């Protein structure tokens, strides 16, 4: 098994070099992006099912506020937002990391409210959202920060 490497860049001595530090933690960021898009697709499907009053959900559940159809609209909107957040995370934008954390946080709150309808599913997704927030907060900005630090160093060396 080989060591994952980033693309080569020219070092100060003019030799091609690889930056091994950039790949540290990128598995967590990829995991976070994949989980956010999976949650987004599932939330979109569940939202449509709840709006349509499908028999998938428990019909006699009591909700904190509103009803199953209202939760369906909220979940549908969050699902579309999560898909956009996953694309921003994979694009590597600085705001994408925070947008992903906000979407995962909103999904955690929503899953706690969704527990009466599908308890095991909601608790499983809640745990995955916690892992997504961890991955984005700990490793989400490291690649962009490393690239920007290298660019600053190259700019200061050129002047």
N, C-alpha and C positions, 0 to 999 in steps of 0.2 A: 504494500500500500504506500503510495507516495504522499509527500507533504503537499497540502494545497498551497498554491502560490498565486499571487496577483500578477498582473501584467508587468513586464519589465519597464524600468525607467532609467534614464541616464543619471548616474551618480556624479558627484563633484569631480571625480577623476576621469570622467568621460567613459566609464565602463558601464555596461549593462548590469543592472542589479535588480533583485526582487525584494519587495517589501512584505516580509512575513507577518508583521504586526497587523496589517490591515485585515487579514483573514481571521484573526482571533475574535471569536464571538459572532461572526457573521452567520453561523448556523442558527443561532438564536433569533437573529433578525429575519432570516429566511423562514424559520419556523413560525415566527409571529405573523409574517405576511401571509403565509399559507393558512394559518388558523383564522386570521381575520377574514380572508376571502371565503373560507369554508363556512364560517359563522355568518357571513353576509349572505351567501347563497341560501343556507338553511333558514336564516331569519326571513329572507324574502319569501321562500316557499311556505314557512309556517305562518307568516303574516297573511298571505293569500288564503291559506287554509282556514285561518281563524276568522277572516272577514267573511268567507263563504260558509262559515259555521259547519265545517267538516266534522265527521264523527271521530276523527283522530284524537281530539281533545276531550277531557272530562267535561261532561255537560252540566253537572251539578256543582261545580267548583264555585267558591265564593272568593271574589277578588277584592283587593284593597280599595279600589275605586273603579267605576265604570263596569264594563262587561267584556266578554270575549272579543266582540267585534272591534271595540275601541283598542284593546290590546293588540289586535291584529294589525290595525293601521299603524300603531306605534312601532311594532316589530318590522313591518314592511318598510317604513321610512328608515329605521335604523339599519336594516339589511342593505339597502341601496347605499347608504352612507358608508357602511363597512366595506363594501366592494370598492368604492372610491378611495377609502383609506388604505386598503391593501395595495392598490396601484401606486399610491403615493409613497408607501413604505418601500416597495420594490424599486421605485424610481430613485430613491435615496435622497429625496428632498429633506431639508432640515425641518420643515413644518410637518412633513409626513409622519415623522416619529411621534410628534405630539398629537397629531390628528388621530393616529392609530391608538395611542394611549387613551384619548378621550372617547373614542368609539368603543374600545374594550371596557373602559370604566362604565360607560352608559349601558353596555350590554350586561355587565355584572349586576347593575342595579335592576335592569329589566328582568334578568333571570331570577333574581330574588322575588320579584313581583309575580313571575310566571310559575313559581313553584306549585301553587294549587292546581294548575292545569296539567303539568307534566313534571312531576318532582324529580325523578332520576335523571332525565334529560337536562333539566335546568341546573341541577347540581354538577353534572359532568361538564357542561358548558361553562359554568362559573369557575371551576378549577382551571380549565383551559384558558379562560380570560385572565386569570391571575398569572399564569405562565407567560402569556403574551405581554402583559404589562411589565413583568420582570425583564423579559428579553429586550423590549424596546427601551426601557429606562436604563438598563445596565449597558447594553451594547449598541443601541440604536444610533448614537451619534459618533461612535468611535471611528468608523470608516471615513465619514465626511470630515471629521476633525483632523484625522491623520493626513488626508489629502490637502486640506487647507493649510495645515502647518508646514507640509512639504513645499507647497506653492509659495508661502511667505518666506521660507528659508531660501528658496531659489531666487525669489525677487530681491531679497536683501543681499544675496551673494552677487547678483548681477550688477547692483549699484555700487 
